Amino acid sequence: MKSFAPKWVSVILSMCLLFTLSPFTVLSADIQTEGDYEYTITDGEVTITRYLGHAEDVTVPSTLGGYPVTAVGEDAFANNSTIISVTLPSGITSIDKYAFWSCENLSSVQLPDTLTNIEDGAFSGCALTSMVIPDSVKTIGGGVFSSCAQLTKITIPNSVTFMGEEVFANCDSLMNIVIPDSITTIARAAFMGCDDLEQVTIPDSVIHIGDSAFWGCSKLKNLVIPDSVITIDQWAFA
């Protein structure tokens, strides 16, 4: 006498096999392309992963694939020697690591007032001459403006509560800087090698000046260190 398994057992086994083989179980975001941009969509928001164009003046779109652009991803424009200016749209909240790293001719960037975070090395090695950080920004990562040798002027708002290590290292043309009174720590090597730096305003909010913070700033003079400063690490003013 033959024995047969119940039909529901066969159905369950078939479904398990289907989901095991189904491509819809892949969880990684697919890279999509529209115009000059590669991008991913996560939770209805777009991160630009790569710029494919060759324009000198770039205006980043506010939407791609019908979704809002909220981030410029890691290395998205890195090593692009053609770009001279970039305008980022309202809606961008993050510029990720090395997004514009070593864009050697990038001299002008317009940042939106929705931006909250600029990650490590985002504009390192660019040709920026000045920069206005919008008062929506809270964090500026390590080395964000390092080796921007032509940077002469930057405005940092009181909304910024953190600036990382080497944030302005080797900005040879920077002559003065006003550190906002929202900052409590001047990080390691923050202004190291700023050869032309003459004037720094340190607010009463600062309690710690890190290792080599102003190392090699040979033109720095008339610096007032507020009473709020508790610790000054080695080589801070070497």
C-alpha positions in Angstrom: 0.0 0.0 0.0 1.5 3.3 -1.1 1.9 6.2 1.4 1.7 9.8 0.3 2.7 12.9 2.3 -0.1 15.4 2.9 -0.4 18.1 0.2 0.4 20.9 2.6 3.8 19.5 3.2 4.6 19.6 -0.5 3.3 23.2 -0.7 5.6 24.3 2.2 8.6 22.6 0.7 8.0 24.3 -2.6 7.7 27.7 -1.0 10.9 27.3 0.9 12.7 26.4 -2.3 11.2 29.4 -4.1 12.4 31.9 -1.5 15.8 30.3 -1.3 16.4 30.8 -5.1 14.4 34.0 -5.5 16.5 37.1 -6.5 14.1 39.2 -4.4 15.8 38.0 -1.2 18.9 40.1 -2.0 19.1 42.9 0.5 21.9 45.1 -1.0 20.8 48.3 -2.7 21.1 48.2 -6.5 23.1 50.9 -8.3 21.0 52.8 -10.7 21.8 55.3 -13.4 20.2 58.5 -14.5 21.9 61.1 -16.7 25.4 61.8 -15.3 24.8 60.0 -11.9 24.9 56.6 -10.4 23.0 56.3 -7.2 21.3 54.0 -4.8 17.8 54.3 -3.1 17.4 53.4 0.5 14.2 54.0 2.4 13.0 56.3 -0.3 16.1 58.5 -0.3 18.9 58.8 -2.8 22.6 58.7 -2.2 24.8 59.6 -5.2 27.5 57.1 -5.6 29.3 58.3 -8.7 29.4 61.3 -11.0 29.8 60.2 -14.6 29.8 63.6 -16.3 32.5 66.0 -17.6 31.0 69.4 -16.9 33.0 72.2 -15.3 30.0 73.7 -13.5 27.8 71.1 -11.9 24.4 71.5 -10.4 23.4 68.4 -8.6 19.7 67.5 -9.1 17.3 67.5 -6.2 15.7 64.2 -7.3 16.8 61.1 -9.1 14.5 58.2 -10.1 11.7 60.2 -8.6 13.2 60.2 -5.1 14.9 63.0 -3.2 18.7 63.2 -3.2 19.8 63.4 0.5 23.5 62.4 0.4 26.6 62.7 -1.8 28.2 59.3 -1.2 31.8 58.3 -0.5 34.2 59.1 -3.3 31.3 60.2 -5.6 33.3 63.0 -7.2 36.8 62.1 -6.0 39.8 62.8 -8.3 37.7 64.7 -10.8 40.0 67.3 -12.4 37.4 68.9 -14.6 34.9 70.3 -12.1 35.3 74.0 -11.2 32.1 74.6 -9.3 29.4 72.6 -7.6 25.9 73.6 -6.4 24.2 71.1 -4.0 20.4 71.2 -3.8 18.2 71.7 -0.8 17.5 68.3 0.7 21.1 67.2 1.0 21.9 66.3 4.6 25.2 64.6 4.3 28.4 64.8 2.3 30.1 61.5 2.9 33.8 60.6 3.2 36.1 61.8 0.4 33.1 62.9 -1.7 35.1 65.6 -3.5 38.6 64.4 -2.5 41.4 65.8 -4.7 39.1 67.7 -7.1 42.1 69.8 -7.9 40.2 72.5 -9.8 37.1 72.7 -7.6 37.2 76.3 -6.4 33.5 77.0 -5.5 30.9 74.9 -3.6 27.4 76.1 -2.7 26.1 74.2 0.3 22.4 73.9 1.2 20.9 74.9 4.5 19.6 71.4 5.0 23.2 70.0 5.3 24.0 68.6 8.8 27.1 66.5 8.3 30.4 66.8 6.4 32.4 63.6 6.7 36.2 62.9 6.7 38.2 64.3 3.8 35.2 65.5 1.9 37.0 68.4 0.3 40.6 67.5 1.0 43.0 68.7 -1.8 40.5 70.9 -3.6 41.1 74.4 -5.0 38.6 76.1 -2.7 39.4 79.8 -2.0 36.5 80.5 0.4 33.7 78.6 2.1 30.6 79.5 4.0 29.3 76.6 6.2 25.5 76.9 6.6 24.2 77.1 10.2 22.5 73.7 9.8 25.8 71.9 9.9 26.6 70.1 13.2 29.7 68.0 12.5 32.8 68.6 10.3 34.9 65.4 10.1 38.6 64.9 10.1 40.7 66.4 7.3 37.6 67.9 5.6 39.5 70.9 4.2 43.1 69.5 4.6 45.5 70.5 1.9 43.2 73.1 0.4 46.2 75.3 -0.3 44.2 78.2 -1.8 41.7 78.5 1.0 41.9 82.0 2.5 38.5 82.4 4.2 36.0 80.2 5.9 33.0 81.0 8.0 32.0 78.4 10.6 28.6 78.8 12.4 27.8 78.2 16.1 25.8 75.2 15.1 29.0 73.2 14.6 29.8 71.2 17.8 32.6 69.0 16.4 35.5 69.4 14.1 37.8 66.4 13.5 41.5 65.9 13.5 43.6 67.7 10.8 40.4 69.5 9.7 42.4 72.4 8.2 45.9 70.9 8.1 48.2 72.3 5.5 45.8 75.1 4.4 48.8 77.2 3.4 46.8 80.4 2.5 44.5 80.5 5.5 45.3 83.7 7.4 42.7 83.9 10.2 40.0 81.7 11.7 37.2 82.3 14.2 36.4 79.1 16.1 32.7 79.0 17.0 31.7 79.1 20.7 30.0 75.7 20.2 33.4 73.9 20.0 34.9 72.4 23.2 38.0 70.7 21.7 40.5 71.8 19.1 41.4 68.4 17.7 44.9 67.0 17.0 46.7 68.7 14.2 43.6 70.7 13.4 45.6 73.6 11.9 49.0 71.9 11.5 51.1 73.4 8.8 49.0 76.5 8.1 52.0 78.6 7.1 50.2 81.9 6.7 47.9 81.6 9.8 48.3 84.8 11.8 45.1 85.2 13.9 43.0 82.6 15.7 40.0 83.4 17.9 39.5 80.7 20.6 36.2 81.0 22.4 35.6 80.5 26.1 33.9 77.2 25.3 37.2 75.4 24.5 38.6 73.3 27.3 41.1 71.2 25.3 43.7 71.9 22.6 45.0 68.7 21.0 48.4 67.4 20.1 50.1 69.5 17.3 46.9 71.6 16.9 48.9 74.6 15.6 52.2 72.9 14.8 54.2 74.8 12.2 52.0 77.9 12.3 55.1 80.1 12.3 53.2 83.4 11.6 50.7 83.0 14.5 50.9 85.9 16.8 48.9 87.6 19.6 47.0 84.4 20.4 44.8 84.6 23.5 44.1 81.3 25.3 40.9 81.6 27.4 40.8 80.6 31.0 38.4 77.8 30.1 41.2 75.8 28.6 42.1 72.9 31.0 44.6 70.9 28.9 47.0 71.7 26.1 48.6 68.6 24.6 52.3 68.3 23.5 53.5 70.2 20.4 50.2 72.1 20.3 52.1 75.3 19.4 55.4 73.9 18.2 
